[in-house]
Amino acid sequence: MRLYTGGTTGRPRAVVWDMDTLLVARRQSTWGILGITPPDDLDAAVRIALDPGIVRPVTLPLPPLPHGTAQSTTMATLALGGTVVLHAAARMDIDEALRLMLAHHVTRIIVAGDALALPLAEAAERSGAGLLHVRTIISSGMRFSDDVKRRLHALGELTIIDMVASSEGGPYAFGTTQGVDDLPTRLEMTPGTVLLDEELREIQTDAGALGILAFRGILPTGYFGDPEKTALTFPTIRGHRYVMPGDWARADGRGGIELLGRLSAVVNTGGEKVFPGEVEESLLAHPSVDDAVVFGLPDRRFGEVVSAMVSPAPGAVIDVPALLGFLDGRLAGYKRPRHVFVRPSLERTPTGKVELARVKADAESELAAQAS
């Protein structure tokens, strides 16, 4: 089976999984998150699905099914004998999704971080009906802020599961909240997840240690038709095969992590590493900003400078000088964007990703036009 990555580079890669291996890898996300001991064979899985004591989920995936989490949770729902409710429109109509949720008594909603969770929260607040029957919201692969989680928790008694996972393997960590008292979210590493320093030594028990997430467990065979990239992402370390998609994190010394972002997205400005996620969080804290992506642009003096592309909240106008002033008290000077580009939309892909190559080309084109 070929499971395609999200495509932040504009070139999604096909990750090759043997079907039986993939099903084993998803035992935890299918049965484990419900507190059910995963079955060892097909007969045991059928017995669980037919067990009258099992509460079968009714799942509404908001991302399209090519999104890994939407696809895996759909398969998990069917494996449990549950029901899948699909949105039939070619584009997401959040009000229609809310209608489907209420009409079919949906108990589980799949989102792609704030990109879908925020519109869902806004629609449910407008309706006055809350989230009623929803008991679980699951997300992975996207920024899912505590502010949006707080709004969702206020709409019903539900559990939010925020997964750090990838098409290449995992999950690496879970952040589970059952109410506003559990916020801010703490991401806890799963068994088999480690944090590696630049010498590939395990450092996850060292509080404050900065390293790269890796997972040693059930893994795919690699990338389709790309042995070089496969060797880099799936290295063998001290006799064990790992997957290392490139996410940096900081250990808290108690089995938890603070996720910082992909190494490929880190901006190296004057020798200082800037993780885009931290800058994006600060930008999104401003009430006029609805969406943001942070990246590096070439600079003769510093090598790269931090840059941002933002889109306004409905009815808002982004005042760039005021926005930069807002950041002064939140970010160190070298983390503050030198260039800010305003667009009506960041044109995220159906899986909620931003194509960085397109964004950078757009930004560089604007700078060139200004220079001429």
C-alpha positions as CSV (number, residue, x, y, z in Angstrom):
1,M,0.0,0.0,0.0
2,R,1.2,3.5,-0.8
3,L,0.4,6.2,1.8
4,Y,1.2,9.7,0.5
5,T,2.8,12.4,2.7
6,G,1.1,15.7,3.1
7,G,3.2,17.5,0.6
8,T,4.5,20.7,2.4
9,T,7.3,20.8,-0.2
10,G,4.9,20.5,-3.1
11,R,6.1,17.0,-3.9
12,P,4.2,14.4,-1.8
13,R,6.1,11.2,-1.4
14,A,4.6,7.7,-1.4
15,V,5.4,5.7,1.7
16,V,5.2,2.0,1.0
17,W,3.6,-0.1,3.7
18,D,2.8,-3.8,3.6
19,M,-0.9,-4.0,4.4
20,D,-0.5,-6.5,7.3
21,T,2.3,-4.3,8.8
22,L,0.2,-1.2,8.5
23,L,-2.7,-2.9,10.3
24,V,-0.4,-4.0,13.2
25,A,1.0,-0.4,13.4
26,R,-2.5,0.9,13.9
27,R,-3.5,-1.4,16.7
28,Q,-3.0,1.4,19.3
29,S,-4.9,4.0,17.4
30,T,-7.8,1.6,16.6
31,W,-8.3,-0.3,19.9
32,G,-5.7,1.0,22.4
33,I,-7.1,4.6,22.6
34,L,-10.4,3.1,23.6
35,G,-8.8,1.1,26.4
36,I,-9.4,-2.2,24.5
37,T,-6.6,-4.8,24.4
38,P,-5.7,-5.0,20.7
39,P,-6.6,-8.3,19.1
40,D,-4.0,-10.8,18.0
41,D,-5.8,-12.1,15.0
42,L,-8.8,-11.5,12.7
43,D,-11.2,-13.7,14.7
44,A,-10.4,-11.7,17.9
45,A,-11.0,-8.4,15.9
46,V,-14.4,-9.7,14.7
47,R,-15.4,-10.7,18.3
48,I,-14.6,-7.2,19.5
49,A,-16.6,-5.6,16.6
50,L,-19.6,-7.8,17.5
51,D,-19.3,-7.4,21.3
52,P,-22.6,-5.7,22.5
53,G,-20.6,-4.1,25.3
54,I,-18.5,-2.1,23.0
55,V,-19.7,1.5,22.2
56,R,-19.2,1.7,18.5
57,P,-18.0,5.1,17.2
58,V,-19.9,7.2,14.7
59,T,-17.0,9.0,12.9
60,L,-17.1,12.2,10.8
61,P,-13.7,12.8,9.2
62,L,-13.5,16.5,8.2
63,P,-10.2,16.2,6.2
64,P,-10.3,14.4,2.9
65,L,-9.6,10.6,3.1
66,P,-6.1,11.0,1.5
67,H,-5.2,12.7,4.8
68,G,-3.5,10.0,6.9
69,T,-5.4,10.5,10.1
70,A,-8.8,10.7,8.3
71,Q,-8.0,7.5,6.4
72,S,-6.7,5.6,9.5
73,T,-9.5,6.6,11.8
74,T,-12.0,5.7,9.1
75,M,-10.5,2.2,8.9
76,A,-10.4,2.0,12.7
77,T,-14.1,2.9,12.9
78,L,-15.0,0.1,10.4
79,A,-12.8,-2.4,12.3
80,L,-14.8,-1.6,15.4
81,G,-18.1,-2.1,13.7
82,G,-18.9,1.6,13.8
83,T,-20.4,4.0,11.3
84,V,-18.6,6.5,9.0
85,V,-20.4,9.7,8.0
86,L,-18.9,11.4,4.9
87,H,-19.2,15.0,3.8
88,A,-20.3,14.7,0.1
89,A,-19.3,18.2,-1.1
90,A,-16.1,18.8,-3.1
91,R,-15.1,21.5,-0.6
92,M,-15.5,21.7,3.1
93,D,-18.8,23.3,4.1
94,I,-18.5,23.5,7.9
95,D,-22.2,24.3,8.5
96,E,-23.1,21.2,6.5
97,A,-20.6,19.2,8.5
98,L,-22.2,20.4,11.7
99,R,-25.7,19.5,10.3
100,L,-24.4,15.9,9.5
101,M,-22.8,15.7,13.0
102,L,-26.2,16.5,14.7
103,A,-28.4,14.5,12.3
104,H,-26.3,11.3,12.7
105,H,-25.3,11.6,16.3
106,V,-21.6,11.7,15.5
107,T,-19.5,10.7,18.5
108,R,-16.0,11.1,16.9
109,I,-14.7,14.0,14.8
110,I,-11.4,14.0,12.9
111,V,-9.8,17.4,12.3
112,A,-6.5,18.7,10.9
113,G,-5.5,21.0,13.7
114,D,-6.7,24.6,13.9
115,A,-7.3,24.6,10.1
116,L,-10.6,22.6,10.7
117,A,-11.0,22.7,14.4
118,L,-11.4,26.5,14.6
119,P,-14.1,26.7,11.9
120,L,-15.8,23.8,13.7
121,A,-15.7,25.6,17.0
122,E,-17.0,28.8,15.5
123,A,-19.9,27.0,13.7
124,A,-20.9,25.1,16.8
125,E,-20.9,28.3,18.9
126,R,-23.1,30.1,16.3
127,S,-25.6,27.2,16.2
128,G,-26.0,27.3,20.0
129,A,-26.3,23.5,19.9
130,G,-22.7,22.8,21.0
131,L,-21.2,19.5,20.0
132,L,-23.9,17.4,21.7
133,H,-23.1,13.7,21.1
134,V,-19.4,14.2,20.3
135,R,-17.1,12.4,22.8
136,T,-13.8,12.4,21.0
137,I,-11.9,14.8,18.6
138,I,-8.8,13.5,17.0
139,S,-6.1,15.4,15.2
140,S,-2.6,15.0,13.9
141,G,-0.1,16.5,11.5
142,M,-1.1,20.2,12.1
143,R,-0.8,22.9,14.8
144,F,-3.7,22.4,17.2
145,S,-3.6,25.3,19.7
146,D,-4.7,25.3,23.3
147,D,-7.0,28.3,22.6
148,V,-9.0,26.3,20.1
149,K,-9.1,23.2,22.3
150,R,-10.4,25.4,25.1
151,R,-13.3,26.6,22.9
152,L,-14.1,23.0,21.9
153,H,-14.1,21.7,25.5
154,A,-16.6,24.4,26.4
155,L,-19.0,23.0,23.8
156,G,-19.4,19.5,25.3
157,E,-17.9,16.8,27.5
158,L,-15.3,15.4,25.2
159,T,-11.7,14.1,25.0
160,I,-9.3,15.7,22.5
161,I,-6.5,13.5,21.3
162,D,-3.7,15.5,19.6
163,M,-1.3,13.1,17.9
164,V,2.3,13.7,16.7
165,A,2.5,11.2,13.8
166,S,3.6,10.9,10.2
167,S,2.9,8.9,7.1
168,E,6.3,7.3,7.7
169,G,5.5,5.9,11.1
170,G,4.7,6.6,14.7
171,P,2.7,7.9,16.5
172,Y,5.5,9.6,18.4
173,A,3.5,11.3,21.1
174,F,-0.1,11.9,22.3
175,G,-1.5,15.0,23.9
176,T,-4.8,14.1,25.6
177,T,-7.1,16.6,27.3
178,Q,-10.5,15.9,28.8
179,G,-11.3,19.4,29.8
180,V,-9.9,22.9,30.2
181,D,-8.2,21.9,33.5
182,D,-5.8,19.7,31.4
183,L,-4.6,22.6,29.4
184,P,-1.9,23.5,28.4
185,T,-1.5,20.2,26.5
186,R,1.4,18.0,27.5
187,L,2.7,15.7,24.7
188,E,3.8,12.3,26.1
189,M,6.1,10.1,24.0
190,T,4.8,6.7,23.1
191,P,6.8,3.5,23.7
192,G,9.3,3.1,21.0
193,T,9.8,6.9,20.6
194,V,13.2,8.4,21.4
195,L,14.9,11.8,21.2
196,L,18.3,11.8,19.5
197,D,21.1,14.4,19.6
198,E,23.3,15.1,16.6
199,E,25.5,12.1,17.5
200,L,22.3,9.9,17.4
201,R,22.5,9.3,21.2
202,E,19.3,9.0,23.1
203,I,18.6,12.1,25.3
204,Q,14.9,11.9,26.0
205,T,15.4,11.6,29.8
206,D,17.5,14.8,29.9
207,A,15.3,17.8,30.9
208,G,15.7,20.6,28.4
209,A,17.6,18.5,25.9
210,L,17.0,19.4,22.3
211,G,17.0,16.7,19.7
212,I,15.3,14.9,16.8
213,L,12.3,12.6,17.2
214,A,12.7,9.1,16.1
215,F,10.6,6.0,16.4
216,R,11.6,2.3,16.7
217,G,8.7,0.0,16.1
218,I,6.5,-1.2,13.2
219,L,7.8,0.6,10.1
220,P,7.1,0.8,6.4
221,T,9.6,-0.4,3.8
222,G,10.4,3.1,2.8
223,Y,9.7,5.7,0.0
224,F,8.5,4.4,-3.3
225,G,11.3,4.7,-5.9
226,D,13.6,6.8,-3.7
227,P,16.2,4.6,-2.0
228,E,18.4,7.7,-1.1
229,K,15.6,9.4,0.8
230,T,14.7,6.1,2.4
231,A,18.2,5.6,3.7
232,L,18.2,9.1,5.3
233,T,14.8,8.8,6.9
234,F,15.0,5.2,8.0
235,P,18.5,4.8,9.4
236,T,19.8,1.7,11.3
237,I,21.3,2.8,14.6
238,R,23.1,0.4,16.8
239,G,21.4,-2.5,15.1
240,H,17.9,-1.1,15.2
241,R,15.9,0.5,12.3
242,Y,14.3,3.8,13.1
243,V,12.2,6.4,11.3
244,M,13.4,10.0,11.6
245,P,11.1,12.4,9.5
246,G,13.1,15.4,10.9
247,D,11.0,16.8,13.7
248,W,12.8,18.6,16.5
249,A,11.6,18.6,20.0
250,R,12.7,19.5,23.5
251,A,12.5,16.9,26.4
252,D,10.9,17.7,29.7
253,G,12.8,14.8,31.4
254,R,9.5,13.1,32.4
255,G,8.6,11.4,29.2
256,G,7.1,14.5,27.6
257,I,8.2,16.8,24.8
258,E,7.7,20.2,23.4
259,L,7.4,19.9,19.6
260,L,9.4,22.5,17.7
261,G,9.1,21.7,14.1
262,R,10.8,20.1,11.1
263,L,14.5,20.5,10.6
264,S,13.9,21.4,7.0
265,A,11.8,24.3,8.0
266,V,14.2,25.8,10.6
267,V,15.4,29.3,9.7
268,N,19.2,29.7,10.3
269,T,19.6,33.4,10.7
270,G,23.1,34.6,11.6
271,G,23.9,31.2,13.1
272,E,20.8,31.1,15.3
273,K,18.1,28.5,14.8
274,V,14.6,29.8,14.7
275,F,11.7,27.2,14.8
276,P,8.8,28.5,12.7
277,G,6.2,27.1,15.1
278,E,7.1,29.5,17.9
279,V,6.9,32.6,15.6
280,E,3.6,31.3,14.1
281,E,2.1,31.0,17.6
282,S,3.0,34.6,18.4
283,L,1.5,35.8,15.1
284,L,-1.7,33.9,15.5
285,A,-2.1,35.4,19.0
286,H,-2.9,38.8,17.3
287,P,-6.7,39.2,16.8
288,S,-6.3,40.4,13.2
289,V,-4.4,37.2,12.0
290,D,-6.4,34.2,11.0
291,D,-3.5,32.1,9.5
292,A,0.2,32.3,9.3
293,V,3.3,30.4,8.0
294,V,6.9,31.3,8.8
295,F,9.9,30.5,6.6
296,G,13.4,31.8,5.8
297,L,14.4,34.0,2.9
298,P,18.0,34.5,1.6
299,D,19.9,37.5,3.1
300,R,23.4,38.6,2.2
301,R,24.3,39.5,5.8
302,F,22.6,36.8,7.9
303,G,22.3,34.0,5.4
304,E,18.6,33.8,6.0
305,V,16.1,36.1,7.7
306,V,12.8,35.1,9.3
307,S,9.8,35.9,7.1
308,A,6.1,35.4,7.4
309,M,3.0,35.2,5.2
310,V,-0.3,35.9,7.0
311,S,-4.0,36.1,6.2
312,P,-6.5,38.3,8.0
313,A,-9.3,37.1,10.2
314,P,-12.8,37.7,8.7
315,G,-13.6,41.4,8.6
316,A,-10.1,42.3,9.8
317,V,-7.3,44.3,8.2
318,I,-3.7,43.5,9.1
319,D,-1.6,46.5,10.0
320,V,1.9,45.2,9.5
321,P,3.7,47.8,11.7
322,A,1.2,47.2,14.5
323,L,1.6,43.5,14.2
324,L,5.4,43.7,14.4
325,G,5.0,46.0,17.4
326,F,2.8,43.3,19.0
327,L,5.6,40.8,18.5
328,D,8.2,42.9,20.2
329,G,7.2,41.8,23.7
330,R,6.8,38.2,22.7
331,L,9.8,37.3,20.6
332,A,13.6,37.9,20.7
333,G,14.7,40.3,18.0
334,Y,16.3,37.7,15.8
335,K,13.1,35.7,15.8
336,R,10.9,38.7,14.7
337,P,10.0,38.5,11.0
338,R,12.0,40.9,8.8
339,H,9.5,40.5,6.0
340,V,5.7,40.1,6.4
341,F,3.5,39.3,3.4
342,V,-0.3,39.7,3.6
343,R,-2.5,37.4,1.4
344,P,-6.3,36.9,1.5
345,S,-5.6,33.2,2.1
346,L,-2.6,30.9,2.4
347,E,-4.3,28.4,0.0
348,R,-3.8,25.4,2.1
349,T,-4.0,22.0,0.4
350,P,-7.0,19.7,1.0
351,T,-5.0,18.0,3.8
352,G,-4.4,21.4,5.5
353,K,-0.7,21.9,4.5
354,V,0.9,25.0,3.1
355,E,3.2,24.4,0.1
356,L,6.3,26.2,1.3
357,A,8.0,26.3,-2.2
358,R,5.0,28.2,-3.6
359,V,4.9,30.5,-0.6
360,K,8.6,31.3,-0.8
361,A,8.4,31.9,-4.6
362,D,5.5,34.3,-4.1
363,A,7.3,36.2,-1.3
364,E,10.6,36.4,-3.4
365,S,8.6,37.7,-6.3
366,E,7.1,40.5,-4.2
367,L,10.5,41.5,-2.8
368,A,11.9,41.6,-6.4
369,A,9.1,43.8,-7.5
370,Q,9.7,46.2,-4.6
371,A,13.4,46.3,-5.4
372,S,12.8,47.2,-9.1
